[in-house]
Amino acid sequence: MAVRIDIDALRDAAGVEVCAAADRLTDSGQPAEVVPVGGGASGLVHEVGRPPYEVWVGVTADGFTAECDCTTETDLCAHAVALTAAALADGLAWSSTATPQADPAVDPRVAELTVLARGLPARRLAALVAEWAATDPVWEGALRAQAGQPAPLTATEPDGN
């Protein structure tokens, strides 16, 4: 059976409420960028007052499949629909062998700890990461890099004054 990959198929798969939320995201310019990854599309979706959500969407024999950092229980959340719509508009070349970013070949220990971390409330997880970053310059640099911020000046770097 062939899978239809177009905006109508996406809207049929996601439903009216999710599409309305996705349309609001799209109207606000989200996602800002669509990147081809693993035969599908990846991107960050920003919502006011929330951290950015990392989203990946692909197409398999069963239709659209998505991974998103949000807690929505549906297969296609508004973030995934907004990303998919943007990818369709950009003319992304979808692959029938799409591979989600959550690669099953990940180290089992990392996979176990990822599941554990997902069970924490976002505020608690953010505080934990911040505590580690405050005591370890490597962690701080990684955190700032992921957030798109420059690393702070060290005591040995001139501040330009």
Backbone as CSV, one residue per row, in Angstrom:
resi,resn,N_x,N_y,N_z,CA_x,CA_y,CA_z,C_x,C_y,C_z
1,MET,0.833,-1.175,0.000,0.000,0.000,0.000,0.878,1.239,0.000
2,ALA,0.610,2.172,-0.868,1.375,3.408,-0.969,0.939,4.388,0.112
3,VAL,1.892,5.155,0.603,1.618,6.173,1.601,1.596,7.522,0.891
4,ARG,0.549,8.274,1.142,0.415,9.602,0.537,1.145,10.604,1.445
5,ILE,2.016,11.406,0.834,2.785,12.392,1.591,2.439,13.777,1.051
6,ASP,1.427,14.385,1.625,1.067,15.751,1.266,0.338,16.398,2.440
7,ILE,0.022,17.658,2.312,-0.579,18.388,3.424,-1.943,17.822,3.802
8,ASP,-2.713,17.351,2.828,-4.026,16.766,3.142,-3.879,15.470,3.944
9,ALA,-2.913,14.645,3.561,-2.667,13.403,4.310,-2.210,13.725,5.737
10,LEU,-1.376,14.756,5.868,-0.913,15.171,7.192,-2.083,15.634,8.048
11,ARG,-2.937,16.473,7.498,-4.082,16.988,8.257,-5.055,15.862,8.622
12,ASP,-5.235,14.909,7.717,-6.094,13.759,8.017,-5.520,12.929,9.164
13,ALA,-4.208,12.740,9.160,-3.561,11.920,10.187,-3.538,12.615,11.549
14,ALA,-3.406,13.941,11.557,-3.240,14.669,12.820,-4.554,15.055,13.483
15,GLY,-5.555,15.385,12.714,-6.823,15.815,13.293,-6.936,17.331,13.393
16,VAL,-8.163,17.791,13.559,-8.479,19.218,13.509,-7.808,20.015,14.630
17,GLU,-7.895,19.547,15.872,-7.350,20.300,17.012,-5.832,20.435,16.928
18,VAL,-5.154,19.348,16.608,-3.695,19.380,16.505,-3.290,20.288,15.352
19,CYS,-4.008,20.219,14.244,-3.688,21.078,13.095,-3.897,22.551,13.418
20,ALA,-4.913,22.868,14.196,-5.148,24.264,14.589,-3.977,24.770,15.440
21,ALA,-3.509,23.954,16.370,-2.356,24.337,17.193,-1.096,24.462,16.334
22,ALA,-0.931,23.558,15.386,0.221,23.610,14.479,0.163,24.860,13.603
23,ASP,-1.029,25.226,13.168,-1.180,26.439,12.354,-0.768,27.675,13.141
24,ARG,-1.079,27.710,14.439,-0.648,28.843,15.274,0.878,28.901,15.352
25,LEU,1.511,27.742,15.480,2.975,27.699,15.494,3.549,28.184,14.165
26,THR,2.967,27.701,13.084,3.424,28.098,11.754,3.253,29.601,11.550
27,ASP,2.111,30.142,11.997,1.861,31.584,11.871,2.882,32.412,12.644
28,SER,3.438,31.826,13.714,4.445,32.545,14.506,5.864,32.284,13.993
29,GLY,5.973,31.630,12.821,7.282,31.411,12.199,8.003,30.157,12.642
30,GLN,7.272,29.200,13.191,7.891,27.971,13.677,7.598,26.797,12.754
31,PRO,8.526,25.926,12.537,9.921,26.016,12.938,10.670,26.986,12.032
32,ALA,11.739,27.567,12.544,12.515,28.533,11.769,13.353,27.841,10.699
33,GLU,13.699,26.580,10.947,14.546,25.846,10.010,14.161,24.375,10.000
34,VAL,14.196,23.777,8.818,13.939,22.344,8.642,15.226,21.730,8.117
35,VAL,15.682,20.679,8.787,16.926,20.016,8.409,16.621,18.567,8.056
36,PRO,17.065,18.107,6.872,16.871,16.690,6.541,17.765,15.817,7.420
37,VAL,17.149,14.852,8.110,17.889,13.944,8.993,17.244,12.565,8.933
38,GLY,18.035,11.559,8.697,17.564,10.179,8.758,16.405,9.874,7.830
39,GLY,16.369,10.506,6.672,15.290,10.268,5.721,14.015,11.039,6.031
40,GLY,14.063,11.857,7.056,12.910,12.672,7.443,13.342,14.104,7.673
41,ALA,12.626,14.799,8.531,12.903,16.205,8.811,13.111,16.399,10.307
42,SER,14.023,17.282,10.645,14.293,17.611,12.032,14.284,19.119,12.194
43,GLY,13.955,19.579,13.390,13.984,21.012,13.655,13.617,21.314,15.084
44,LEU,13.846,22.552,15.468,13.452,23.042,16.780,12.190,23.868,16.623
45,VAL,11.246,23.656,17.521,10.007,24.423,17.511,9.938,25.170,18.839
46,HIS,9.843,26.488,18.742,9.796,27.344,19.933,8.359,27.788,20.181
47,GLU,7.950,27.687,21.441,6.673,28.227,21.891,6.973,29.255,22.966
48,VAL,6.210,30.320,22.996,6.424,31.369,23.987,6.324,30.785,25.395
49,GLY,7.307,31.113,26.213,7.300,30.686,27.600,7.711,29.248,27.846
50,ARG,8.202,28.555,26.824,8.617,27.153,26.975,9.986,26.963,26.328
51,PRO,10.713,25.957,26.805,11.983,25.664,26.132,11.690,25.125,24.733
52,PRO,12.647,25.219,23.820,12.400,24.698,22.468,12.215,23.183,22.483
53,TYR,11.369,22.715,21.584,11.159,21.279,21.437,11.951,20.797,20.230
54,GLU,12.712,19.719,20.426,13.423,19.093,19.320,12.468,18.072,18.708
55,VAL,12.271,18.172,17.389,11.264,17.346,16.711,11.902,16.655,15.507
56,TRP,11.516,15.426,15.284,11.888,14.691,14.070,10.618,14.047,13.526
57,VAL,10.448,14.113,12.208,9.297,13.494,11.549,9.796,12.716,10.338
58,GLY,9.243,11.529,10.153,9.563,10.722,8.989,8.309,10.059,8.464
59,VAL,8.480,9.334,7.387,7.360,8.615,6.782,7.770,7.160,6.645
60,THR,6.914,6.277,7.151,7.154,4.844,7.037,5.973,4.232,6.281
61,ALA,5.987,2.933,6.165,4.881,2.243,5.491,3.554,2.482,6.208
62,ASP,3.616,2.813,7.481,2.401,3.066,8.260,1.962,4.525,8.214
63,GLY,2.722,5.378,7.558,2.373,6.797,7.477,3.382,7.651,8.221
64,PHE,2.937,8.807,8.681,3.823,9.732,9.387,4.200,9.162,10.756
65,THR,5.447,9.337,11.112,5.931,8.961,12.436,6.740,10.127,12.978
66,ALA,6.659,10.351,14.275,7.319,11.531,14.834,7.915,11.246,16.204
67,GLU,8.924,12.038,16.531,9.509,12.080,17.866,9.555,13.534,18.267
68,CYS,9.100,13.832,19.473,9.111,15.205,19.969,9.398,15.183,21.460
69,ASP,10.058,16.238,21.922,10.382,16.363,23.344,9.181,16.710,24.207
70,CYS,8.057,17.072,23.597,6.890,17.464,24.388,6.248,16.236,25.042
71,THR,5.295,16.488,25.898,4.661,15.398,26.639,3.320,14.965,26.061
72,THR,2.982,15.462,24.886,1.716,15.098,24.262,1.671,13.599,23.989
73,GLU,0.524,13.006,24.231,0.381,11.556,24.078,0.036,11.127,22.646
74,THR,-0.279,12.060,21.754,-0.658,11.691,20.398,0.570,11.352,19.560
75,ASP,0.365,10.579,18.503,1.462,10.228,17.605,2.009,11.453,16.891
76,LEU,1.108,12.334,16.485,1.506,13.566,15.807,1.071,14.751,16.654
77,CYS,2.015,15.374,17.332,1.701,16.561,18.130,1.738,17.787,17.218
78,ALA,1.351,18.919,17.751,1.336,20.166,16.981,2.737,20.529,16.486
79,HIS,3.759,20.249,17.297,5.131,20.562,16.905,5.542,19.736,15.686
80,ALA,5.188,18.449,15.709,5.515,17.561,14.590,4.752,17.957,13.336
81,VAL,3.492,18.352,13.497,2.683,18.761,12.335,3.245,20.051,11.739
82,ALA,3.630,21.010,12.588,4.215,22.255,12.086,5.511,21.977,11.326
83,LEU,6.344,21.087,11.877,7.594,20.728,11.206,7.315,20.022,9.881
84,THR,6.379,19.101,9.881,6.049,18.357,8.659,5.509,19.295,7.586
85,ALA,4.631,20.203,7.985,4.073,21.169,7.019,5.184,22.020,6.415
86,ALA,6.130,22.456,7.259,7.254,23.248,6.758,8.127,22.427,5.813
87,ALA,8.354,21.159,6.152,9.158,20.279,5.290,8.464,20.045,3.952
88,LEU,7.153,19.854,3.995,6.393,19.688,2.750,6.481,20.951,1.895
89,ALA,6.357,22.105,2.542,6.439,23.375,1.810,7.828,23.586,1.210
90,ASP,8.862,23.091,1.902,10.239,23.215,1.411,10.571,22.184,0.334
91,GLY,9.663,21.214,0.107,9.913,20.170,-0.892,10.921,19.132,-0.433
92,LEU,10.947,18.845,0.871,11.871,17.851,1.404,11.702,16.514,0.675
93,ALA,12.822,15.879,0.374,12.803,14.550,-0.248,12.716,13.508,0.864
94,TRP,11.522,12.987,1.106,11.297,12.001,2.156,11.851,10.656,1.728
95,SER,12.300,9.853,2.676,12.794,8.520,2.391,11.845,7.495,2.985
96,SER,11.624,6.415,2.265,10.761,5.352,2.780,11.469,4.536,3.856
97,THR,12.752,4.764,4.028,13.507,4.072,5.074,13.909,5.051,6.172
98,ALA,12.989,5.928,6.526,13.268,6.937,7.552,13.668,6.274,8.860
99,THR,14.667,6.852,9.501,15.169,6.332,10.770,15.053,7.417,11.828
100,PRO,14.239,7.188,12.843,14.110,8.184,13.906,15.442,8.482,14.565
101,GLN,15.546,9.683,15.137,16.792,10.069,15.790,17.074,9.240,17.031
102,ALA,16.052,8.747,17.706,16.256,7.909,18.888,16.759,6.558,18.410
103,ASP,18.029,6.523,18.069,18.655,5.350,17.481,18.714,4.212,18.500
104,PRO,18.181,3.038,18.129,18.222,1.913,19.055,19.638,1.424,19.345
105,ALA,20.635,1.880,18.586,22.015,1.455,18.806,22.706,2.289,19.891
106,VAL,21.972,3.152,20.569,22.538,3.968,21.631,23.004,3.072,22.769
107,ASP,24.059,3.487,23.430,24.582,2.768,24.581,23.434,2.459,25.547
108,PRO,23.294,1.221,25.992,22.179,0.855,26.877,22.130,1.683,28.163
109,ARG,23.270,2.044,28.684,23.307,2.869,29.904,22.727,4.257,29.623
110,VAL,23.091,4.830,28.473,22.551,6.137,28.084,21.047,6.023,27.880
111,ALA,20.604,4.968,27.239,19.166,4.770,27.020,18.425,4.657,28.353
112,GLU,18.992,3.916,29.296,18.367,3.763,30.615,18.263,5.110,31.336
113,LEU,19.350,5.881,31.301,19.349,7.176,31.977,18.444,8.190,31.272
114,THR,18.307,8.061,29.962,17.392,8.937,29.217,15.962,8.690,29.665
115,VAL,15.591,7.434,29.808,14.248,7.100,30.291,14.041,7.661,31.696
116,LEU,15.032,7.515,32.531,14.958,8.044,33.893,14.782,9.567,33.880
117,ALA,15.579,10.259,33.073,15.504,11.725,32.994,14.160,12.187,32.455
118,ARG,13.590,11.460,31.496,12.280,11.842,30.943,11.176,11.787,31.993
119,GLY,11.385,11.006,33.044,10.390,10.894,34.094,10.422,12.048,35.091
120,LEU,11.458,12.875,35.009,11.558,14.010,35.926,10.766,15.202,35.397
121,PRO,10.200,15.989,36.295,9.573,17.235,35.852,10.643,18.134,35.214
122,ALA,10.275,18.900,34.211,11.230,19.720,33.466,12.011,20.661,34.373
123,ARG,11.343,21.255,35.357,12.028,22.179,36.263,13.107,21.478,37.075
124,ARG,12.794,20.285,37.553,13.770,19.529,38.346,14.960,19.122,37.477
125,LEU,14.687,18.681,36.249,15.753,18.291,35.335,16.626,19.500,34.987
126,ALA,16.001,20.644,34.731,16.760,21.858,34.422,17.645,22.259,35.599
127,ALA,17.126,22.171,36.814,17.915,22.517,38.002,19.098,21.561,38.161
128,LEU,18.879,20.294,37.898,19.946,19.303,37.995,21.056,19.609,36.986
129,VAL,20.680,19.893,35.760,21.664,20.226,34.726,22.413,21.504,35.105
130,ALA,21.694,22.508,35.593,22.323,23.764,35.985,23.311,23.557,37.133
131,GLU,22.971,22.716,38.103,23.878,22.437,39.216,25.186,21.823,38.710
132,TRP,25.079,20.877,37.791,26.274,20.259,37.228,27.074,21.275,36.423
133,ALA,26.378,22.087,35.618,27.064,23.069,34.785,27.769,24.127,35.624
134,ALA,27.211,24.460,36.777,27.817,25.465,37.644,29.119,24.977,38.267
135,THR,29.306,23.670,38.332,30.510,23.120,38.964,31.501,22.521,37.967
136,ASP,31.118,22.453,36.694,31.978,21.812,35.703,31.989,22.651,34.424
137,PRO,33.140,23.245,34.071,33.201,24.100,32.882,32.846,23.372,31.577
138,VAL,33.159,22.085,31.497,32.810,21.326,30.286,31.291,21.229,30.163
139,TRP,30.622,20.909,31.275,29.154,20.847,31.270,28.570,22.217,30.929
140,GLU,29.146,23.266,31.541,28.641,24.610,31.272,28.780,24.954,29.794
141,GLY,29.931,24.639,29.214,30.142,24.902,27.794,29.154,24.129,26.924
142,ALA,28.919,22.859,27.276,27.964,22.043,26.514,26.551,22.596,26.641
143,LEU,26.173,23.006,27.853,24.848,23.578,28.070,24.688,24.858,27.269
144,ARG,25.680,25.734,27.346,25.591,26.993,26.601,25.553,26.740,25.090
145,ALA,26.327,25.777,24.619,26.332,25.449,23.186,24.961,24.952,22.741
146,GLN,24.350,24.063,23.532,23.024,23.543,23.193,21.975,24.646,23.193
147,ALA,22.180,25.665,24.056,21.231,26.777,24.153,21.559,27.889,23.159
148,GLY,22.634,27.720,22.392,23.000,28.725,21.408,23.609,29.973,22.016
149,GLN,24.215,29.834,23.183,24.853,30.979,23.842,26.360,30.797,23.843
150,PRO,27.091,31.914,23.767,28.557,31.794,23.815,29.020,31.411,25.216
151,ALA,30.177,30.805,25.266,30.759,30.454,26.559,31.180,31.740,27.258
152,PRO,31.108,31.772,28.584,31.533,32.978,29.308,33.051,33.132,29.217
153,LEU,33.522,34.366,29.398,34.956,34.600,29.418,35.558,33.928,30.643
154,THR,36.732,33.343,30.458,37.426,32.746,31.597,38.305,33.812,32.239
155,ALA,38.876,33.504,33.376,39.715,34.471,34.082,40.953,34.855,33.273
156,THR,41.377,33.997,32.326,42.577,34.284,31.555,42.284,34.967,30.219
157,GLU,41.009,35.113,29.863,40.665,35.749,28.595,40.424,37.240,28.786
158,PRO,40.930,38.074,27.869,40.667,39.507,27.985,39.222,39.801,27.617
159,ASP,38.656,40.813,28.256,37.258,41.156,27.966,37.136,42.247,26.914
160,GLY,38.235,42.637,26.304,38.159,43.621,25.247,38.265,45.050,25.744
161,ASN,38.392,45.254,27.051,38.524,46.607,27.606,39.966,46.976,27.811
